[in-house]
């Protein structure tokens, strides 16, 4: 049990360090909302038409998926600005 806790803590710290690296932020800054949507959302979902949901639906989905998909604020804003503009 002690080994599991140690491994879990080390894994969490490693993940947090990698996900917060400035390298990732630089890559994301140059991508458009549609690029991020196709790369991020389509990993787990079929491609729904942005018109399938209205702005209120997209706002609810944004709050949920920002946490589930581990999106940064910038990624989330770009993706959902694109989806709202396309519906």
Secondary structure, DSSP 8 states (H G I E B T S, - for coil): -HHHHHHHHHHHHHHHHHHT-HHHHHHHHT--HHHHHHHHGGGTS----GGGS-HHHHHHHHHHHHHHTT--HHHHHHHHHHHHHH-
